Every structure is written in C-alpha cells, then in structure tokens.
C-alpha cells in the first residue's frame, strides 16, 4: 500500500507546471465568483449565519485537494446537504443560535468521521443502498422543497415547516403581510438570474465577446445581482424600510475551533449524519465520475470517501457545516478548464481573501437576493419527467422514486429517503422472492435445453428438468421449496429432478437448508434430486458442507449430460432428429 | 375466490367423522396436560399473571382452527414470543400491573392486525427478511437468555435485565440471598423434568407399558412435578417459609374485554408488534411446513398469516397476550395422532374446563417449578453447533448468525434481531455489489463460450466477450461501470464488447442508467457495445425504454452468433478445430 494511494496529490503534484497553474487559476476565479453568493445562500438555507458558508468553502477545499481523486470536483456547501442539515437541527435548537452552530459543526465532524471510517473499511458499496430512482426522486423533491422554503424570503414574511403540508399553509396565511419592497427586489433578482442563466452568454457573444469570455462572464451573473442589490439597498435606505439584509458579517479567517463535543447529542445526530454522508457521497461520486469519464480519467470511490471525510472534518474544525461536491460548480470548474485539484486550492485562497476583505461590503445584501440565487439553482435540479420514464420502464423502480419524492415533499427529507430505500429493498426482496423458473426440454437436433413454454422441445416423462433463474438465497429459499413441491405433486410419474443452475450465482445457508428439506421431501415421494451446470464458485462452497455427500444425487457438467445419463434413449433420439428446424418462436435479433 | 379458500375448516370439516374425532380427542388430552404448565410458565415469563397464559390458550386455538391450514399446528403462548413481549413492555410499565396487562393485550391486537393485513396484502414474503441463520441465532440466544432469566426463580431472589450484561451481575450479587427451600424445590423439579424428558418413556416401557402409552404418559411428566410440588408446599407450609407460589388464580372463563386502546401507546408498540408477528410467523410456518410434509400435506403461508392473525386478535379480546404456533407442542400433537385442527378445538375445551375447575388447586404451585419447566423447554432450543456449521459453509451467513446471537445476549432481543437482519442485508448487498464477471472465449470445436481463466479457449483480439453472472441492478450498477472501464482501458485494440447475459435475470432502472453511461463512455473510446443471450422477460423490459434504439449495437441470440457476425473468420476456424479434446480443467462430475 503506497503512500501515493492515499495521497493522490503526490501523483498530479509531481508534474504540476505553470501551464496547469494558469488554467487552474482562471477556473478558480470563476468558481470563486460563483461560490461567494452560493456559500452565503446555502448557509442561510442551513439555518446558519452567512459567514459559516464562506468558512465551509476554505479548509474543506484544501482537504479535498490533498485526498480526493477527482481532478475537477468542486467541494463546498451544496443545496441538498444544507437542507438536510437544517432538517436535522431545527427540531433541536433555534436556528442561528450558538447551540445550533455548534451542532452543525458536530454534524460535519460526525459526517467526516463516518466517511473516513467507510474509506478505511472499504464500505463505499453502502452507498449502493441509494438506487438511482431513489436519488433522483430525492433530489427533485429537495429542489421543490428548498424553492418553496425560500419563498418566505422573497415575500419578506416568516414561515417554516419541514414539508409542504406545513410550509404551504403558513405561506398562504402570511401572504397578506407581504413586504412589497422585498418582493420587488426578489422578483427582479429572480428575473435577472433566470434570464442570465438562459441568455446572458448568447447576448454577450452577440455583443462581440468571444464564446469563452462570454461564458465566463455569464457565470458571474449572480455577482452582478449582488452588487446592484447592495448599492440599491444602501442608496435607498431600504433596510430602514424593512428589507431584511444579511447584516454584519465577521471579518477575517475562521479560527480553529472545536465543535460541540456532546456525546448524547452526537448519538442523536448520528442517523442524520449517516444519511448526509451517504447522500453527499452519492451526489459527489456521480458528478466526479461523469466529469472524469469525459477526459478518460478515473476516480477511486474509496479515495473519494476519504477526500470528502477530510473535507467535512476540516469544516467541523473551522466553523463550517457539512459539505460535499456540488454539481453545478464542478461543471463550471470543468468548463473553465481546471486541470487539477490545485484549482480548488486557488478557490480556497480566493474565498479566504474575500472573507478578509469583502465581508463589510456584504452588510446591505438583501436576503431576498440570496433566496433568488437558491431558487434558480435548485429548480434546475427538479426533473419530474424522469419519474414518468422510470415508471414506464419498471413499476417497482417507479414506485420507489414516487415514494421518495412524495415522502420528502409531504413528510420530510430524512423520512422520504428512508421510505425510498426501505421500499426499494422491500420491492427487491419481493421481486427475487419469486424467481423465474422454467421447466426445460431438449431442443431437437441439439444439446440445448430451453423453456418448454417458449420453444418446441422434447421432455422426458420420468426426468423433470428445471432451470432456476436466480441465485438461491434467503429471499427465495422458502419459495423454492413450495414451487418444487407443487411441480412434483402435479407430475406423479417423475423419478428424477435435475435442477439446472446456470443462473445460480450463490447458494446461501438458508437455501442450503431448503435444499436439504427439498431432498428429504423428494426422497419421501420417491424422487431423486440432481444438479447440473453448477458454477465453479458455487460448487466450491457446496463442498464445504455435507450436502454433496448427503443428497445422494449427481452433479452433471451440463443438462445434456444429465439427460444422457438418466434418459439415454430419448436423449439420443432427440439429438439425432436433424429434420426439425430451429424452433425458436419468441426471441430474435432485434437490431 | 371461494369462501373455502379463506375458511380451510370448510374443507376438512366436510369429511370429519368419529374416527378422526377419537384420534383428535386423544391428542387433545395429551396436549392439554402439556399446555397447562406451559401456559402458566410462559405467562410468568412474559411478566403477566399466570391465568393470562390459560386465557391465551382458549380462544386463539379456536380461531386458528377456523382459519389455519396446518392440520397439526398447536397454537398458544410460546417461549420466544413471551420473551419478546416482556422485553417490549417492561421498560414501559411495572410487570403484572393493570397497565402492563392492558398493553400486552394491545400488543396481541396490533400483532393480530398486522398479520391479518399481511395476509390480505399477500405480504408473507416479508418474513423472508429473517434468513435461516438469523432465526437460528435468535432462537438459540433467546433460549439462553430465557434460561438465565429464570434462574432467579430457582434461587428465590430478585434480578432483572434485558441482556446477560445486566442479568448475570445481578444474579451474582443476589447469590448470598439464595432461598434454600426454593432452590431445593427448583433443583428437584429440574432433575425430574430433565430425567423425564430423556428417560421416562423408556422406563415406562421397561415396566411393561406399550410404547404409545409410555410416550403419552411421559409427556405428562411436568404435570406430575406440579402435582407433587403443590402437595409438598401445602403439607409442609412452605409458603409461610418464604417459597414463592403462584397464588390466587381467578376461576372461570375470561370475559370478552377490550385491550387498552391508546393510540400513542399503539404507535410506540408497533415496531415490537411487527417483530413479534414476523418471528411468530416464521417459527409457526417452519413447524407447520415440516409437519405437513411428513404426511404429504401442504400449508398455505397466506392462510397461516390469517390464522395466526385471528389467533392473536382473539387473544387480545379475551385477556391474553401474543401467541403463535409452538414447536414442541405441535410435535406432540402430531405424534399423538392429531388428524385435523379439531384437536385444537378439543384442547381449547380442555383448557377452558381447567380454568373453570382447577385454578383453586394451583394456588400453592411454587414459581420455581414453573421456572424449571421453562428452563428444560428452552434449553432444547439452544443449538450452538449450528453456528459452526453455518460459519464453515459461508462466512457471511455465519457472521449474520453470530451477530444475532451476541446481539440478543448482550444487548437485547429486539436489537439482536434487527442487527442480524441489517447485517444480512448489508452482507448481501456487499456480495452482489461486486458480481462475478468472466471474460469468455470460444471452446475449440464447439459453439460454447467459457471463462478464459478456467478453459483453454480462443479469444478474438478485437471483440471482448464478457459474461456477467448476476442480475444488473442497483447494488452493482456502479461496479459494472467501473469494471468495464478497467477492462476496456487495458485492451486498446478492442472494438466491440459483447455482454453475454445468461445469468442476468433483471436489469433495473439504476442498471439501465449505468448501461447508458457505459455506452457513452465506450463510444468515446471507439468501442461498440452489444448484448447476447438476453432472456425473454429482460428483453421485454428493455423494449419499454429507448435503450435498444439508442445504444447502436445489436442483440444476438447467442454468443456464438455474435462472434460469427463480428469476427467471422476466427469463429469459423475455431469451430472447425475438431482436433482439440474437450479442454475442461476445473469442473467435473463429483458424484
């Protein structure tokens, strides 16, 4: 195990040169401009003082640059994780209170420890619990929930709630208290940001700028909104007119601080930390893999766990909150030409400089502008058409996605994701608990055996050939017993049952018990069990039990060999029937 | 849907005659004699007044006889379910208090409703979550925990605790307070019951009784212990000497009562009720299936759910607590010749008569005798050798069994079973998250394709043939992307990748997304994906997406057809190489 395996920066660092540095530097400038408003906004979304968002965008970026394997992933506060942070902390403490801030740091600490532990134990596969439909439903629903939650800042009213059932009535009730100056600022920002997202780049190009420059400038659209809004608020004394602003933001780099180290609270936050870690990891790895593939690079999931773990640990010790790799900003980083994680280092420096110099200027920034930034960003995450696609492809996957979507919207983020994961597992169990089994027969003129219901094949009356299209393991162990019982009961003349196992990739202890039970019951009925086409690894495992000695049957290399042994005459006759054409009815080349 | 499907009693009831009745009657007498001490003992174990055990052995038996499909299953209070009842209620109320009794009835109500709902929704497969190793570990650990928990009654001291870590120190501390007369009664009972279990039948046979009669009398061993103990206690005035007795047991049948209908409490008890239902169902179905198979009968799991649900509902409304089918007593019922569930009806009548007539006689019954009854019964459930067997067969299954065993012993029954189920699922995901994949080549002289690492086969340099030995679904979707990326990266001359899918029984939405991603990445690398040997149901599903149009490759009926199309010359040459003998190295007929 080489050191450079755990420190990927040693690999790209060796060949780092001025060309890479200038490309990384340019990307860093653009990402910094994008990250400042996002950091403030996502901190607000997480129920934290805006400056914590900036804090969470300094050290975590450095930590990821040291341990992460993606060349272009941009780490920091992201919408979904901020929402989950708020959802897990608001029931415990008043938002923004010192206890709340301490608990957010503790959440980052726990998340970092969990991710690092998963890296050490190579438990990255746990993220597989979150299937694509569940993640997709979760992200769409989070986007809607976040956008609706930000409407109160746009309206200048108070409203809260962890799901739409609480939020919407509160918003409707508060509608008469709408603060019109705030709403106007909010709507103007929304209009500008929405337009900039769609058309700014084209417009700038039409004005004669190069595509590259126009694209980069367009990404600074939110910064322009912020600058204009700050100027308008301070010139028109809008704060005195009741427009809520960000207020005093502390100046200077975060000190190294300890999160609240309260064991009882830690135990209470652990489930939330686990969910945040898994969701953050899945989101980050998806982005990282997509971007890496475009340049024929690869990322290592275990290193990603470590990188994100280190990022969260450093967020915990520098006044931040849970972070992960963000989709939009990583794409911007990639498009702007970032070559190595050094772009992240430069971005961290950019944010650090901003914290030292710019924070006094942020005092008059209206919260409505930040809310508009969030709304525009998260609405791009909402993809309801995918639900229709998934449902059309598979009812089970569609149900899991819908359950996650509505669970998040109507109950809450954590409940929603747990419902989705639970339902995926349940539907999966249901699906494999009744595996496809086919009675097979010999295709005339060949050694092949195919499903009697799809092909014109020859069956022996005394030998039942049964193909099981699933691993034999606990979800279907009992079903196998039932199904074989039924088949044998309906075929009194059968003396041998050959279980054809090309699709059996595993026989676990539950299924082994069932096989023993099946053998006993078949013996009582005067039928002998045999196996055929058992794969090597499965055979190796069976040899570690006493099944092969006790079941009194044979293990044949192929179904043909089994029938040749058990019903020699019929098998030979069928093989020699060269007259019959290939009797395939159902399957064909579809290209 | 016929009425007799839901009321199996209509089927056996039609042909019921005097011969069956006399056999059922005899079995009922023996089971009643066995059930009286067991009911009292398991009620004590559940922390309830002894009479509730008798109440739980009347109506539930009638209900099961109406709805159940097993001919010989004997329903009533059982050790494991009583332990789970106590574990879920003792943290809430003082044992034996009216609130505790009401909550036990509520638990039976919830359990009954859950079982009935599972029957209606055909959710019996949920019980598959409890794999054999988990159930085995759980039952062994429960047996140990129950036996240790009963030692306090044998010693005549006070001790409590939900796991060994609490129980053992308390017992050791209480050791100096041992009440010697109680201990002597307990040890004598234990000795008698242990001896009777092993040798009473033989001894009676040696005294000249027929095997049948000796066996039946031997089953009444516990009754003799009870009678002798009651006489000894009342003659020697042992209650005044400090021997704890059962005390006043109300006389007469239970009135129809309502359980505590407290919604908040119900929500709190729901998880426990679910676990009790599942464990009870699994235990009951295993016993039922085993006994039914011996007589070539079948049981219907959905009807069993309904039967047990009805049994628990009637327990809830007649002052009882959760019940299920018991192993020992069902075997006794079977051995004694029970033909139909009418034996259960007769047993219920026997217990009903006992409640009306015998309860005054039970006043002087020492608790130590009941404890001895429990200990002897549950120690037969403990099977630690099975752990070694499971571990030898499969590390994963062994780990799940050990985790359940130690979880129950060291933490508690509910935590233990949840840990076991969670670990099973986690290990299962881990196992399928990295499926076996084999690069395959053509076996010379044939149309077969086998693993290049196990067979001497011919590979085309430009066509990579990859066999996936697992369904493609969310646990392994990401792994597939990784693995194919690696393979292609290491084979620069490859132009076509044929995914051979005989072991792929499902492609879910997550895997479909991964396939899309794989196709895109392969295109970028100048490689075209094809599929071969796709099963009918999988093909049907793929047709419901746009994958087949978009992936630009072909779906071949067999791997041979694929290679014949993509590398015709090599394939033809290999097929014609008749000189090479069958190159099988690894697999062989092991019989």
Interface residues (C-beta under 8 A of the other chain):
Chain A: X125 X126 X128 X129 X131 X132 X133 X285 X289 X290 X293 X294 X296 X298 X301 X389 X390 X392 X393 X394 X396 X397 X398 X401 X424 X425 X426 X428 X429 X430 X431 X433 X434 X435 X436 X451 X454 X469 X470 X471 X473 X474 X475 X476 X477 X478 X479 X481 X482 X485 X489 X502 X503 X505 X506 X508 X509 X510 X512 X513 X517 X520 X521 X524 X525 X534 X535 X536 X537 X539 X541 X543 X544 X545 X548 X553 X554 X555 X556 X557 X561 X584 X586 X587 X588 X589 X590 X591
Chain B: X125 X126 X127 X128 X129 X131 X132 X133 X285 X289 X290 X293 X294 X296 X298 X301 X389 X390 X392 X393 X394 X396 X397 X398 X401 X424 X425 X426 X428 X429 X430 X431 X433 X434 X435 X436 X451 X454 X469 X470 X471 X473 X474 X475 X476 X477 X478 X479 X481 X482 X485 X489 X502 X503 X505 X506 X508 X509 X510 X512 X513 X517 X520 X521 X524 X525 X534 X535 X536 X537 X539 X541 X543 X544 X545 X548 X553 X554 X555 X556 X557 X561 X584 X586 X587 X588 X589 X590 X591
